[in-house]
Structures are given as C-alpha cells and as structure tokens.
Amino acid sequence: MSRLQQYLQEKYLTRMQKPYGSGSFEIFINPSTKEMREIGGGLRFTADNVNQKLYVWDEDCAVHIDVWDEFSKINKGRDYYDVTCCDVIFGQAELKGGKWEMTYSDELTAGSERDSFDEDVYDNSQWINKYIKVNKYLKKFL
C-alpha cells in the first residue's frame, strides 16, 4: 500500500443498482468533503460506531436497509434489524451553510432505539462530526 493510500481515509465502496427505478449510484466510505458535495443537496448515511466508518450516498437513490444489505460482507454479517443505535446510526443530512448537518433518523424518532440512546452512545458518536455535524440532532435524545 502506498503512503498516500495509508494517509487517505476516504474510499469508494461500490456502485449499486437503484432498488427503485433504473440506474445506479455510488456509496462512499469516510468520504472527502468534495465527494460529499458531489452527492447532491441531501444524503443518507450509516455511521458504524463499531468500525468508525461512515457510508454515504444520495438520499434519493436508496433507503438504509437496501444499502446495508448490499454491503453485508463489510458489516460483519450484522443484520439490519439486529443492530442498535449503540452500534450504528442511520440518518439523513443536508448541506447547511457549507457544512453537512444531520436532519433526521427514522430509528431514533421511532422511540424504541431512542430508549437505548445515552451519554455513552453520544460520546462514541463524536467521530461522525468530522464528516456530518450530528451533535445538535443527537442531543435531543439525551
């Protein structure tokens, strides 16, 4: 592995067929700012606290479960319905004032996951702020 590859954290994961409609889209791991801007005005993300990897894609292309199933080899065989917000945060983000901000999460809004969200999960999720500002949204559930 070259020295440059060791330094760079972003990685192109895959091109996936859109589950609804025609065409395909890209999924990135720990993307650069430039890659995130190329995605568009809104994105969906999966933040894996276990591996500290952020997966992002265009919000109009697929929902979280479709993407999770696509990279099941990477997520160590963890089933979508078995992960909790302690391990994984599923969310959406928008570009606001030049920075990406978390705007929504089905799982945290639903209530069951919200019950297990605490200070430790909040603290373990701070690495996500490098890519997407999550604190304002997540603090609502403490």
PyMOL commands that set and color helices and strands:
alter all, ss='L'
color gray80, all
select helices_A, chain A and resi 3-7+33-39+64-70+106-110+112-115+119-124+126-130+135-141
alter helices_A, ss='H'
color red, helices_A
select strands_A, chain A and resi 11-17+24-29+42-48+53-58+88-96+99-104
alter strands_A, ss='S'
color yellow, strands_A
deselect
rebuild
show_as cartoon
